C-alpha cells in the first residue's frame, strides 16, 4: 500500500502576492523535529500538496512558506503527522504437494 500526506493551506490575503510556495518536511521521531528540507515548490495558485514519498509508521513535520522575488516568508505553524501502518499484502505463490 502506498501512503500519502495531503497538506492544505490558505493563501495570504495581505502583502505582495507569492510567486510560489516552499513546502518543507522534517523527520519527527517521537515528536522531535529534525532539520527541514524543501520537498516541493507549488505554483502560487496552489493551496494543497500531496506528499507521496512518506513511509508508514513514520512521523513527519511539515511547514509551508510563501515565496516571491524578494525572498521567503516566515513559515506557517508547523504540523506533525504520523503516517499509519497498513495491513501488509498477502503472500503469493503458495503451493502444496500431497503424498
C-alpha positions in Angstrom: 0.0 0.0 0.0 1.3 3.4 -0.8 1.0 6.2 1.8 0.5 9.9 1.4 0.0 13.1 3.3 -2.2 15.8 1.9 -1.4 19.3 3.0 -3.8 22.2 2.7 -3.2 25.9 3.4 -4.9 29.3 2.9 -3.2 31.7 0.5 -2.1 35.0 2.1 -4.5 37.9 1.5 -2.3 40.8 2.6 1.1 41.9 1.3 2.6 41.2 -2.1 1.4 38.0 -3.7 3.6 34.9 -3.7 5.1 33.6 -6.9 5.3 30.1 -5.4 5.3 28.2 -2.1 8.1 26.2 -0.4 6.8 23.0 1.2 9.3 21.6 3.7 9.4 18.3 5.6 11.5 17.1 8.5 11.7 13.7 10.2 9.9 13.9 13.6 10.6 10.6 15.5 8.7 10.7 18.9 7.7 14.3 18.1 11.3 15.6 18.0 11.6 17.7 14.8 14.7 17.3 12.8 16.1 19.5 10.0 13.6 20.7 7.4 14.3 20.0 3.7 12.4 21.5 0.8 10.3 18.9 -1.0 8.2 20.9 -3.4 7.6 24.4 -4.9 3.9 24.5 -5.8 2.6 27.3 -8.1 1.2 30.5 -6.5 -2.4 29.4 -7.2 -1.9 26.1 -5.3 -3.3 25.7 -1.8 -2.6 21.9 -1.5 0.2 19.5 -1.9 0.3 15.7 -1.7 3.4 14.1 -0.4 3.6 10.5 -1.8 7.1 9.8 -0.5 6.2 9.1 3.1 6.6 5.7 4.9 4.0 4.1 7.0 4.7 4.1 10.8 6.9 7.2 10.5 6.3 10.7 11.9 7.0 13.9 9.9 6.8 17.6 10.5 5.7 20.0 7.7 5.8 23.7 7.1 4.9 26.0 4.2 6.4 29.4 3.3 5.3 31.9 0.7 8.0 32.9 -1.8 8.4 35.9 -4.2 11.3 37.8 -5.8 12.2 39.5 -2.5 12.5 36.2 -0.6 10.7 33.7 1.6 8.2 34.4 4.3 8.3 33.0 7.8 6.8 29.5 7.8 3.3 28.9 8.8 2.9 27.0 12.0 4.4 23.5 11.5 2.3 20.4 11.9 3.2 16.9 13.0 1.8 13.9 11.1 2.1 10.2 11.9 1.6 8.0 8.8 -0.3 4.9 9.8 0.9 1.5 9.1 -1.3 -0.6 6.8 -2.0 -4.3 6.7 0.6 -5.9 4.5 -0.2 -7.5 1.2 -0.8 -11.3 1.3 1.9 -13.7 0.3 1.8 -15.1 -3.2 2.9 -18.3 -4.9 1.6 -20.8 -2.3 2.0 -24.4 -3.4 1.5 -27.7 -1.7 2.4 -31.3 -2.5 0.3 -34.1 -1.1 1.9 -37.5 -0.6 
